[in-house]
Amino acid sequence: MMRSLVACLVMLAVAAAVAVGQPAAPAPAPAAGSQSGLPVPLREVGFDQNIGAMLPLDLSFRDETGEAVTLGQYFGSRPVLLSLVYYECPMLCSMALNGLVSSLRVLDLEPGRDFDLVTVSFNPKEGPALAAAKKATYVEEYDRPQAASAWHFLTGDSLAIRRLTDTVGFRYTWDEKTKQYAHASGLIVTTPSGQLARYFFGIDYSPRDMRLGLVEASAGKLGNVVDQALLYCFRYDPESGTYAAAALNLVRAGGAVTVVAMAALLLVLRHRNRARPNTI
């Protein structure tokens, strides 16, 4: 018993040291506009974090059936995962949606119960038919019972799109040479009220980070004791768009665990001494 407790303490100490010593995830590349060596279209591309801003929920769009909707229809009850793509994107947008689905399938959170998803095309020339085709593809790939009713694919006019993209900090441009949009890739977690809470960049999203982002955005309505412990030890890093180890909190948690383990060790030793028969 005593050897096991000592081994446990050593393992905890090593784990804490490794966690504290790990470097934070690398920060994303500087904003495209600051990279003079890039092609002209890419200099106008970027994703600025406007955490705390409120989405303009009065914006009008059309859903995948062609019905006129407002953005606010999808908010109010649960956190929302918001993605900006265009449906005829030849590669990057599909890769981002593939990454989103891959991460979601790992989670035990359910769409329509724990969160909703809204995907908006930033190409004003795209319509409901393209949105419906894209939705069918990804609802089938996600393969969750409520995915069809919880994941909404929208299209809209240029004014609504521009107001939305400006609010969330999504910068893109049309490249006349390639006849494609040059754009960034990422995912936004919002609160049920439509406040921008977390940004995740790229095309692959950490399931752990996505879960923690949804738990935080839900203001305590989602998650369990383990999630709360992770949120104590990990903090969202806006520069990298990931959850990184909070060194001070890890040290505090490690210290608390050590104190509890030492107290347990002392109790075991005391009990063993009492149980040992007296000898003359």
C-alpha positions, 0 to 999 in steps of 0.5 A: 500500500505504501509503495503504491501511494508513493508511486502515485505521488511520483506520477502526479508530480511528473504529470504536473511538471510535464503539463506546466513545462509544455509550451503553449500551442503556436500562435497563428500566423500574423494577419495576412495584411502584414505579410507583404510577400503574399499575393495581393488577394491574400493580403486582405484575408484574415480572421479577427477575434471579436470576442464579446461582440453580439451577432446582429440577430435581425439579419435576414437569410434563406435556409436550405429549403428557400424559406426566409429566416432571421439569424435570431431564429437559431439562438436563445436556447443553446450555444451555437457553432457558427461556420462561414464557408461558400458551398462551391469552394473547391477545397478549403471549405469542405476540408473545414466542414470535414474537420468539424464533423470529425471532431463532433463525432468524438463528442458525447454532446448531441446537436439539438439538445446541447448545441446547434450549428449554423453554416452561412455562405459568404457568396451572395450568388449561392442559393438554397439549392446549393445549401440543401445539397451541402446540408445533405452531405454533412448531415449524412456524414455526421450521422446523429439523430437530430443533426438534420433539425439542428444544423442549418445552412443559410444563404443571403444577400451581400448586405446581410453577409457583409454585416455578419462577416464584419461583426465576426471579423471574417475578412475575405476577397474575390480573386478575379484571376482564379475566379475563387474567394480567398478566405480564412478558415475557422469556427466560432462558438457563440453563447445562446444569446448570440455573443461571440465566445470562442474562435478555433482556427484552421480545418482540424478542431480539437474535440477537447477544445470544442467541448470546453468552448461549448461548456463555457459558452453554455454558462454552466448548462453543459458539462460535468465535474471533469469539464469544470476541472479541465476549465480550471487547469486550462484557459482559452488562449486568444492568440492561438485559438486553443485551450492551453495549460494554466500553469499556476492553476495546475500547480495549485491543483497539483499541490491540493492533490499532494496534500490529500495524498499525504493525508491519506498516507498518514491515515493508512500508516496510523491505522496500520500502527494501531492494528499491529499487536503490542509486543513486550 
